[in-house]
Amino acid sequence: MATQKHLIITGTSNISWKDATLKAINEVSKTIDYISEIKILEQRANIVNNRISEYFVDIDLSFMVDTNRK
């Protein structure tokens, strides 16, 4: 039976929510193996001078537990 762990992370970008998501996955994949899926929990943004200045996305990241790891 496969076991999954979940980690909630926040990605940021000054371009878009998609870019924030991709940056977060790219950064997390540097230290976590076997990423299997993500779920977008929340999107929000900062507004400066009536424009979005920064995008934020909260992600529930799932990854498989390596049961053979010692």
Summary of the structure (lengths in Angstrom):
residues: 70
radius of gyration: 14.5
end to end distance: 18.0
largest distance: 52.9
contacts: 172
relative contact order: 0.34
helix: 17%
strand: 54%
